[in-house]
Amino acid sequence: MTKMPENILILGGGRSILPYISLLQPLCATNFTIACNYAYKTFKSTFLTFQDKNFYLPAHAKTDLEKNPDIYEELKTLPLIVGINRDGLEEFKLDNTILLDKKFSKPLTGILALSLAVKFNPKNIYLLGFDWDRRAGLPERNSNYNRYADFSIHFYENVKHRGIGLIGYYENHNPDNDFKDFIKTDINIYNVSLNSNIECFPKISYEDMFNKLDSMSNKLDSNIINQNELREEIRRKLCTG
């Protein structure tokens, strides 16, 4: 592959994705798409990214609600995974996985995905499901707050994982600080979530994104993305640079 695609889609976990799943599925399958965490269960992507060792290889937990689902066999079927090497994870590394040094870790997987996307210097990056939800009611630390029932922040509601309802990070951190390294860049970064609490990137609707992608594309065979070739180029860039 001589030229990287101009557009990258990043699939976060926010619920703003829910109304658009059927429209996004073919789009993500045919574009340069980075899926975060359990988004792979709904969408095909160029590669999956994660940070939590217990996502990749679930640890024993005190209760089922605190335990991540065992997806190790499912992960074997994915074409490419990029994660962070922590706590001896190298021992369980699959052939389809690139493990980056922990110095590349970020506070959230979505921020890691964005940091990876900018390495490929696209023209446009579209953030999907980057909602940064905050509750207007009881704070998470209140004993009356049931994080398994009171607040849903992910579009993959059927996946029982230990991040369900955990909104403390979003309520106690300013996204402008977490995303500050990406604000002054020549890359257009669009937040495709009009009600998102991330205000540092221009917000556009899904309709606007679809129109932008349609206007930039043509149907010439030379512009059709070969995902396998793209993944080989990604491997080369991440493993050598």
N, C-alpha and C positions, 0 to 999 in steps of 0.2 A: 504494500500500500504506500503510494507516494505522497498522499495528502490526507491529513486527518479531516474528519467531518467538521463542518462549521457550527453545528448545533449539538449540544449535549443536554439530555434530560436527566434530572436527578429525582428519584422517587423516595421521598421521605415517608413518614408514617401517618401524617395528619389526616383527619376526617374530611377535609375539604376535597379529597380525591374521590370520595364515595360516589357522587352523582355522575362521575365521568369515567368510571372503570371500563365500560364496554368500548368507549371511544379511544381510551388511552392504550388498551391492550395491543391493537395492531400497530399503533404509532410507536410504542416502546419497543416492539419486536423488530422494527425496521429502522430504528434510529440508534445513535450512540446513546445508550441509556445505562445509568448507574443506579442499581437498586440498593436500598439500605435495609438491612436486617430482614424482617419477615415479608417485605414487599415481594420477594421472589416467589412466594406462594400464589400470588395473584398475577404477576407480570413476568414476561420474558424480558431479559435485559442483556446488555453486553457483558457486564459483570456485576456481581454482588459484593457489597462491602460490609464489614462489621468491625467492631472493636472489642466486644466482650468475649472473653474466652468461654464463658458459660453459654453463650449463644452457639458457638461452634461445637463445643463439647460440654453439655450440661453437667454441672456438679451435683452432688447429692444435696438436697435441701431438707429443711426441717418439715415443711409442709408442701403439698402439691401446688398450692397457690404461689409459693415462692420459687418454684422450680420451672426452668425453661423446658419446652418440649424437646425431646431427643430427635434432632433432625439430621444427625450425622450421616445416616444412609441416604437421605434426600440430598444432602449437600454433595455427595459423590456423583450425582447425576448432572450437576450444573456445569456449564462450559468453563466458567472462570470465576474465581473468588479472590478478593483482595482484602486482607485483614491485618491486624496488628499482632506481632509476636509477643505474647505475654505469658508469664507463669508456666513456662515449659510447654507451651502449645506446639512448638516445633516437633515434638515427639509424635503428635497425632496429625501432622500436616498431610493433607491429601494432595495428590498429583495435580489437581486442578486449582491449587491455592498458592497465591503469592503472599508471604508473610513479611510485612515491613517492620523495621526496627521500631520499638516502642517510642522512640523520640518523635515519630511522626503522628502519635496519637493526639486526638483532639477531645474537647469536653463532650461532644456528641458525635454520633456516627454521621449525621447529615453534614456537619462541618468537615469531617474527614473526607466525605464524598466530594464536597466542593473543593477542598484543597487538592484532591486528585484530579478533578476535572480541569482546573486551571493549568495543570502541568501540560495539558495537551493543546493549550492555547486556541480554543475555539473562538468563533466570533460571538456566539450567544450561548448562555447557560440558562436553562429554565428549571426553577426550583418548584417541585410539586409536593404538596403535603407538608410544607414548612410553615406550620400554623402557629407554633410557639404558644400553645393554649395556656391560659391562666384562668383559675376559678374565681368567681366573684363571691363565693360563699366562704365556708370555713376553710382556714388554712390546712394544709396537709397534716401538720403536726397535731391538730386537734384530735382528741381521742374519739370524737364522734364521727370522724371522717373515715368512711369505708372505701378504700381505694379500689376495691374489686367490684363495687356496685354503684358508687356515687358519681363517677366521672369517667367518661370514655374519651381517650385522646388519639386512638389509632383507628385507621380504616379497616385493619384486619382484626375485627372484633372477635372472630371465632378462634383466634390463636391465644391460648392461655400461656402467658409468659410473665416473668417477674417484673416487667416494666409497666404492667397494667396500672393505670391511674396515678403513676408517679409524676407529679407535676411540680415538685418542690424546686427542681433546677430552674424551670421556666419562670416560676414566681419570684425567685431570688437572684436572677441574673438578668443583665441588660443585653439583649441580642446585639446592640450596636457595638458592644465591647467584643463579643465573640466573633463577629463578622468584620471587624475593623480592617483586617488585613486584606479583605477582598473588595472594599468599597472604592478605593482609588486604583482602578485597573482599567485597561483598554478593552476588557471583555464586557459585553453587555450581560448583566445578570438580572434576570426577571424573577420576581416572586409571584407565582401563579396561584395566589391565595389572597383574595381581596380583603378578607377579614383577618388576615394574619397579624400578629403582634410584632412581626419583624418589619420595621419601617425603613431600614437603611437601603433597601433595593427598590426600584420601581415596581409597583404592583400592576399586574395585568390580569384580565379574565382568561378563562380557558378558551373562550371564543377568540380572543385576541391572539393567543398563542397558536391556535389552529390556523388562523388566517396568516400569521407570520410564517409558519412553516410551509403552508400551501404556496404562498407567494414566492418563497425562496426555492421551491423544489421544481424540477421538471422531470419528465418521465424517461429521459434518456438512460439507457442501460449503464452508461459510464458513471452515473450518479447514484446508482443503487449500492447501498452499503453491503459489503461482504463481511458479515459479522466475524467469521473465522479469521480472515485476514486482519481485521481490526483488532481482534484479541491478541494475535501474534505481535502486532505493533505495540500494543499496550504492555505485553510481557517484556518486550525489548526495552521500552522506555523506562518502565518501573524497575526492572532488574539491573539495568546498567547505569541509570541516572538517578 
